Amino acid sequence: MGQDGLASDWPAGVDRVILEEVDSTSLEAARRAPAIPTWIMARSQTAAKGRRGRAWSMPKGNFAASLVWQPPGGPAEMALRSFTASLALHDTLTDLGVAGLSLKWPNDVLLNDCKLAGILLECPAPGLLVMGIGINLIAAPDAGQVEPGAVAPISLLEATGLRVEPSTLLGRLARAFAEREAQFITWGFGPIRQDWMRYAARVGHPMTARLPGETVHGVFTDVDGDGHLILKTDAGVRHITAGDVFFDTRQAKVPTCS
């Protein structure tokens, strides 16, 4: 292992910054906007956030890091990095011996059907992408902090007994993401989509997508070539481009995540 617990084979051409405390790693990434791809990790965040500005709990010992860079392609290609990121995180945790992982569209990693990690993509400036990742390594938010109907949270420590230092995980994740990013740039979204679907949660099960001004109920059948969620509804097939997705627990046992 190299400096600060990171593996010595850190990906070439990628920088890293490790901070004791920051308001948000993604905000810090946007402020710095470095010339080369840079991971920014913080041991503590004071104003962490998730999708749609929701608060993200950050107990000490959990993982919070953001990658900031200028990837090739336009906004549509940038949005597909949620798939490469979730696959990289799946690769990382699998290599650590974690079983029971699955991926929830568009940006969550589940463990035993409970939320272990979230990914947030933001474009603070044209061509600049910030990819924030939060992982419940040692503690999960209280269930009361979770939106009604959302997947219950879980921590890696409580579920598996595995304790991983955030800096160690950063080294593994940076390498895994560099490999997935190279795959995406070389071969396009097709192979990424196929790999993502292998680990997708609740394929063939009912889901609810809450969109601005509309709620769509249907069965999750696939993800299309643009990364959109495909639901088979009573009115026909719908391609969901963005929205909050909830599992239909009426026909499935609700997992206990605590």
Long-range contacts (C-beta under 8 A, 24 or more apart in sequence): 1-168, 1-171, 2-171, 4-167, 5-165, 5-167, 5-168, 5-171, 6-167, 6-168, 6-170, 6-171, 7-168, 7-171, 7-172, 7-175, 9-175, 10-171, 10-174, 10-175, 11-174, 11-175, 11-178, 13-37, 14-38, 14-39, 14-174, 14-178, 15-39, 16-40, 16-41, 16-170, 16-174, 17-41, 18-42, 18-43, 18-167, 18-170, 19-43, 20-44, 21-45, 21-46, 22-46, 23-47, 24-48, 24-49, 24-66, 24-132, 25-64, 25-65, 25-66, 25-132, 26-66, 26-120, 26-122, 26-130, 26-132, 28-66, 29-66, 29-67, 29-68, 29-130, 29-132, 30-68, 30-122, 30-124, 30-125, 30-128, 30-130, 32-68, 33-68, 33-124, 33-125, 33-128, 34-68, 36-69, 37-67, 37-68, 37-69, 38-67, 38-68, 38-69, 39-65, 39-66, 39-67, 39-170, 39-174, 40-65, 40-66, 40-67, 40-68, 41-65, 41-166, 41-167, 41-170, 43-166, 48-134, 49-120, 50-118, 50-120, 50-134, 51-107, 51-118, 51-120, 51-244, 52-244, 54-147, 55-145, 56-118, 56-134, 57-140, 57-141, 57-142, 57-145, 58-134, 59-138, 59-139, 61-137, 61-138, 61-139, 61-166, 62-134, 62-135, 62-136, 62-137, 62-138, 62-139, 62-155, 62-166, 63-117, 63-133, 63-134, 63-135, 63-137, 63-166, 63-169, 63-170, 64-132, 64-133, 64-134, 64-135, 64-166, 65-132, 65-133, 65-166, 65-170, 65-173, 66-130, 66-131, 66-132, 66-133, 67-130, 67-131, 67-133, 67-174, 67-177, 68-128, 68-129, 68-130, 68-131, 69-128, 69-129, 70-127, 70-128, 70-129, 71-129, 71-181, 72-185, 75-123, 76-226, 77-189, 78-121, 78-123, 78-129, 79-121, 79-227, 80-184, 80-189, 80-192, 80-227, 81-121, 81-129, 81-131, 81-181, 81-184, 82-106, 82-107, 82-119, 82-121, 82-227, 83-189, 83-192, 83-193, 83-196, 83-227, 84-177, 84-180, 84-181, 84-183, 84-184, 84-192, 85-119, 85-131, 85-133, 85-177, 85-180, 86-119, 86-196, 87-180, 87-192, 87-195, 87-196, 87-199, 88-173, 88-176, 88-177, 88-179, 88-180, 89-117, 89-119, 89-133, 89-135, 89-173, 89-176, 90-199, 91-176, 91-179, 91-180, 92-169, 92-172, 92-173, 92-176, 93-156, 95-172, 95-176, 96-162, 96-164, 96-172, 97-162, 98-156, 98-160, 98-162, 100-159, 101-199, 102-199, 102-200, 102-201, 103-196, 103-199, 103-200, 103-201, 104-151, 104-200, 104-201, 104-202, 104-245, 105-200, 105-220, 105-223, 105-229, 105-245, 106-227, 106-229, 106-242, 106-245, 108-151, 109-135, 110-151, 110-201, 111-154, 111-156, 111-159, 111-160, 112-154, 112-159, 112-255, 112-257, 113-151, 113-201, 113-255, 113-257, 114-140, 114-151, 114-152, 114-153, 114-154, 114-159, 114-255, 114-257, 115-140, 115-150, 115-151, 115-152, 115-153, 115-154, 115-257, 116-153, 116-154, 116-155, 116-156, 116-159, 133-173, 135-169, 137-163, 137-164, 137-166, 137-169, 138-163, 140-257, 140-258, 143-257, 143-258, 147-244, 149-208, 149-246, 150-246, 151-247, 152-254, 152-255, 152-257, 152-258, 153-257, 154-257, 154-258, 158-258, 189-225, 189-226, 189-227, 190-225, 193-223, 193-225, 193-227, 196-223, 197-222, 197-223, 201-247, 202-247, 202-252, 205-247, 205-248, 205-251, 205-252, 206-247, 206-248, 206-250, 206-251, 207-231, 207-245, 207-246, 207-247, 207-248, 208-245, 208-246, 208-248, 209-238, 209-240, 209-243, 209-244, 209-245, 209-246, 210-243, 210-244, 210-245, 210-246, 211-240, 211-242, 211-243, 212-243, 216-240, 216-243, 217-248
